[in-house]
């Protein structure tokens, strides 16, 4: 859980060059806007504008000016990017130009639900993620197919399970990201 000042210091000390400001479209697909690390103080203070009409389901062109406000507590280094000139990611709150939260922002909706559960029902919500995925083969051009990587079942092992090394690499990558 970092503060703005801690993030700015980290960025300076750790040779961070790019910051990905991440958010989610209504269909759950992650989107991002990359900025140079030198733009981060401005992003914290004012947010970073984007055209919300270009995100499916967000806004019409006449109301498309929105701002991404990075949440310093969500800072993560992206370990698959170069270690010299690092890239970090922060999830963002989406707001209107006047600072009002965008009502379709997934983070805003979740925060409202948590607050409602606490205020109305005395229930405190705690969340965690469960990483679950499927592996599929790539075609001759490196594009994904719908052909499974193997035919193993749940909790099988090699030789039927051909994904052991991939899962190992994924675990190391998630650990590097603090997950």
Phi and psi in degrees as a GROMACS rama.xvg file:
@    title "Ramachandran Plot"
@    xaxis  label "Phi"
@    yaxis  label "Psi"
@TYPE xy
-95.1497  153.563  UNK-2
-96.2515  170.275  UNK-3
-57.5033  -46.4566  UNK-4
-62.8947  -39.9821  UNK-5
-64.831  -39.6262  UNK-6
-64.3708  -45.9491  UNK-7
-61.5366  -39.483  UNK-8
-67.2327  -43.9476  UNK-9
-58.6414  -46.6206  UNK-10
-58.8708  -41.2688  UNK-11
-69.8156  -46.7697  UNK-12
-72.6518  -29.9312  UNK-13
-101.56  14.4232  UNK-14
57.3468  45.3276  UNK-15
-81.7419  129.963  UNK-16
-110.445  -28.8054  UNK-17
-130.347  145.2  UNK-18
-124.583  124.115  UNK-19
-95.0476  120.587  UNK-20
-94.6425  106.107  UNK-21
-100.612  145.195  UNK-22
-152.883  175.485  UNK-23
-122.463  137.807  UNK-24
-74.4295  169.16  UNK-25
-62.6477  -26.5116  UNK-26
-83.8219  5.04161  UNK-27
89.011  -0.299983  UNK-28
-79.384  128.453  UNK-29
-71.7886  137.735  UNK-30
-123.37  163.044  UNK-31
-157.866  157.058  UNK-32
-122.62  129.981  UNK-33
-96.6732  136.884  UNK-34
-127.638  160.235  UNK-35
-72.4129  148.695  UNK-36
-58.1977  -31.6543  UNK-37
-64.9256  -18.0569  UNK-38
-88.0322  -4.38151  UNK-39
-63.377  -42.0221  UNK-40
-56.9491  -40.9036  UNK-41
-65.7298  -38.7266  UNK-42
-63.1583  -42.0097  UNK-43
-64.4866  -40.3712  UNK-44
-76.2909  -46.0236  UNK-45
-114.804  -17.1411  UNK-46
87.8397  170.718  UNK-47
-119.613  123.909  UNK-48
-74.5218  149.794  UNK-49
-151.079  162.007  UNK-50
-89.7944  99.3392  UNK-51
-67.6448  -18.1941  UNK-52
-70.9906  -15.6114  UNK-53
-85.3892  -2.51818  UNK-54
-105.326  120.892  UNK-55
-51.5695  125.264  UNK-56
86.2301  -3.87387  UNK-57
-81.7769  -83.9963  UNK-58
-135.569  163.632  UNK-59
-85.8169  158.535  UNK-60
-54.567  -29.6472  UNK-61
-73.9137  -14.4123  UNK-62
-129.913  37.9946  UNK-63
-91.529  -7.22609  UNK-64
-76.4756  114.507  UNK-65
-131.966  166.279  UNK-66
-130.948  137.867  UNK-67
-95.639  127.266  UNK-68
-115.046  108.206  UNK-69
-65.0435  140.456  UNK-70
-97.926  107.834  UNK-71
-61.001  -24.4869  UNK-72
-67.3851  -13.9422  UNK-73
-102.429  13.0451  UNK-74
-57.0564  132.281  UNK-75
-146.833  136.676  UNK-76
-79.2766  137.025  UNK-77
-90.0549  101.842  UNK-78
-68.7557  -14.9209  UNK-79
-84.8772  -3.53031  UNK-80
-93.6069  165.319  UNK-81
-57.8602  147.185  UNK-82
-79.6328  -23.9792  UNK-83
-91.9821  122.34  UNK-84
75.6418  52.4464  UNK-85
-55.9849  160.079  UNK-86
-121.103  130.966  UNK-87
-118.339  163.176  UNK-88
-129.441  139.844  UNK-89
-133.685  137.793  UNK-90
-76.9246  151.501  UNK-91
-123.944  152.372  UNK-92
-91.2714  142.842  UNK-93
-103.511  130.022  UNK-94
-135.165  156.174  UNK-95
-72.8128  165.109  UNK-96
-55.4119  -28.4704  UNK-97
-84.0663  2.45636  UNK-98
92.9689  -4.17776  UNK-99
-69.5877  134.708  UNK-100
-60.9357  141.016  UNK-101
-74.463  123.164  UNK-102
-65.5253  -17.5916  UNK-103
-99.4203  4.85243  UNK-104
-70.4263  122.36  UNK-105
-57.094  -40.7006  UNK-106
-63.8574  -41.6893  UNK-107
-63.3384  -45.0657  UNK-108
-60.7988  -42.3469  UNK-109
-66.0924  -43.8314  UNK-110
-60.6948  -40.698  UNK-111
-63.7904  -42.9913  UNK-112
-63.9695  -41.4864  UNK-113
-62.9657  -44.6883  UNK-114
-65.6194  -39.9125  UNK-115
-63.8618  -44.3154  UNK-116
-60.0506  -39.7797  UNK-117
-71.3874  -49.8164  UNK-118
-69.9486  -44.276  UNK-119
-86.6211  -29.0389  UNK-120
-125.186  -3.46436  UNK-121
68.4963  22.3378  UNK-122
-102.131  126.677  UNK-123
-98.4797  123.966  UNK-124
-93.1655  139.21  UNK-125
-131.418  137.291  UNK-126
-121.917  149.825  UNK-127
-147.303  161.784  UNK-128
-105.607  151.005  UNK-129
-118.52  117.562  UNK-130
-85.3046  113.438  UNK-131
-138.677  136.03  UNK-132
-158.232  169.997  UNK-133
-124.33  148.757  UNK-134
-107.487  133.319  UNK-135
-125.999  152.139  UNK-136
-70.9852  156.915  UNK-137
-101.026  151.697  UNK-138
-82.553  -175.397  UNK-139
-64.1459  -16.4437  UNK-140
-99.6702  5.69041  UNK-141
82.0569  10.5295  UNK-142
-89.8592  146.415  UNK-143
-67.0363  148.251  UNK-144
-118.229  -177.585  UNK-145
-102.602  15.9017  UNK-146
-88.5811  121.405  UNK-147
-58.708  147.638  UNK-148
-63.0906  -33.6612  UNK-149
-152.596  -178.46  UNK-150
-114.234  22.2504  UNK-151
-70.63  158.604  UNK-152
-102.411  -177.927  UNK-153
-60.014  127.95  UNK-154
67.2672  16.9483  UNK-155
-72.0395  166.623  UNK-156
-126.385  174.333  UNK-157
-61.0151  147.195  UNK-158
-87.3505  -11.6946  UNK-159
-64.6888  -41.4693  UNK-160
-85.4372  109.601  UNK-161
-97.727  6.43979  UNK-162
-101.836  8.83969  UNK-163
-57.8211  -46.8036  UNK-164
-68.5193  -35.4049  UNK-165
-65.2656  -45.9551  UNK-166
-62.8894  -37.1562  UNK-167
-60.7349  -47.6379  UNK-168
-62.9852  -39.3289  UNK-169
-63.491  -42.7457  UNK-170
-60.9443  -43.387  UNK-171
-63.9704  -39.9704  UNK-172
-65.6446  -45.2568  UNK-173
-61.4553  -40.1815  UNK-174
-62.772  -40.8048  UNK-175
-63.0015  -27.9719  UNK-176
-86.9393  -0.599651  UNK-177
83.8418  17.7211  UNK-178
